[in-house]
Amino acid sequence: MDFVLIIFRAVDLILSILSWTILIWVIFSWILFFMRNSKFRWRHPQFYGTLETLNDIFERMTRPFLRPIRRWLRRFDTAGIDWSPMVLVLLIWLLREVLRAIMVRIYTVPV
């Protein structure tokens, strides 16, 4: 039974890392959006380039997970707002809670 616990914890850790990666990418994209529309981009080109590179790295890490959700959300009129990160974080949260409930169900002994 310890092997199952290790698998559950590994999956939980991977899902946690994925949700934090999505959150960091969203924050970087917001920061870059506001920097593109201000003079900061021209005043600090080296810092802006570093942030753009980091944003690209995080976007490439999250893109495979967001692509199916974006395809599904394309059917709805979202007024140009990309809801896919929020939907994915909610799905990850739901999956983690289901896995935790299964783990508690497996490892609790009925009295």
VEXMARDREN-425978 format. One record per residue: x, y, z of N, C-alpha, C in turn; residue in one letter. Coordinates in steps of 0.1 Angstrom, whole numbers, plus 5000, padded with zeros to 4 digits. Layout:
N
XYZXYZXYZA...
# end
This chain:
111
500849885000500050005000500850135000M502150125004502950245004503350284990D503350194981503550234967502450324962F501250294965500050374961500150514967V500550514979500750644986501750734979L502850674975503950744968503450794955I502650714947502150754935501150874937I500250864946499350974949500051104953F501151094961501851214964502651274952R503151184944503851234932502951304923A501751244920500751314912500351444918V500151444931499751574938500851674936D502051634938503151734936503251784922L503051694912503151744898501951844895I500751814900499651904898499852034905L500452034917500752154924501852244916S502852174911503852244903503252304891I502352234884501652284872500752404876L500052404886499252514890500052634893S501152624900502052734903502652784891W503052704881503652744869502652834861T501352784861500352864854500153004861I500153004874499953134881501153224878L502353174878503553254875503453314861I503053224851502953264837501953374836W500753364842499753464841500253594847V500953594858501453724864502453784854I503453704849504353754839503653814827F502653754822501953804810501253934813S500753944825500154074829501154184830W502254154836503354254838503854294824I504054204815504554234802503554314794L502254284796501254364789501254504793F501454534806501454674810502754744806F503854664806505154724802505154754787M504454674779504454704764503754834761R502754864770501954984768502455104776N503655094780504255204787505655234782S506355334788507655364783508755274790K508355194799509355104806510055024796F509354974786510054894776511254964769R511155084767512255154761513255214771W512855234783513855284793514755174799R514155054799514954944805514854814796H515454824784515354724774515954584779P516954584787517554464791516654394801Q516154464811515254404820513954354813F513454434804512254394796512554264788Y513754254782514054134775514154014783G514654034796514753914805513353874809T512453964812511053934815510353864803L510653914791510053854779510453704778E511753684780512353544779511653454790T511553504802510953424812509453394809L508753494804507353474800507253364789N508253374779508253274769508453134774D509353114784509652984790508452934797I507753014805506552974812505452944803F505353024792504252994782504452864775E505652834772505952704765505652584775R505852604788505652504797504152474799M503352584798501852564801501052544788T501552584776500852574764500152444761R500952324763500252194760499052164769P499052224781497952194789496752294787F497052414782496052504779495352494766L496052434756495552424743494252354742R493952234748492652174747491552264753P491852334764490852414770490552534761I491552594755491352704746490452664734R490752544729489952484718488452474722R488252424734486952404739486252544742W486952634747486352774751486152854738L486752814727486552894715485052894710R484252794715482852794711482052904718R482552954729481753054736482353194734F481453294735481953434733482453484747D483853494747484453534760484953674760T484553754750484853894748486353914748A487153824742488553844741489353814753G488753764764489453724776489853574775I491053544779491553414779491253344793D490153274793489753204806490453074808W491253024799491752894800492752874812S493552964816494352944828493452924840P492453004842491552984853490852854853M490352814841489652684840490652574843V491852584839492752474841493152464856L493352584862493652584877492452524885V491252554881490052494887490052344885L490352294873490352154870491452084878L492552144879493652084887493252084902I492652184907492152184921491152074923W490252064914489251954915489851814915L490851794906491451664905492251634918L492951734923493751714936492751684947R491651744948490651714959490151574957E489851534945489351394943490451294946V491651324943492751234946492951224961L492851334968492951334983491851264989R490551274984489451194989489651044987A490151014976490450864973491550814983I492550894985493650854994493150845008M492350935012491750925026490950805027V490150775017489250655017490050525017R491150525011491950405010492650385024I493250485029494050475041493350495055Y492050505055491350505067490750365070T490850325082490350185085489050205092V487950145087486650155094486650085107P486050155117486050095131484850015133V
# end
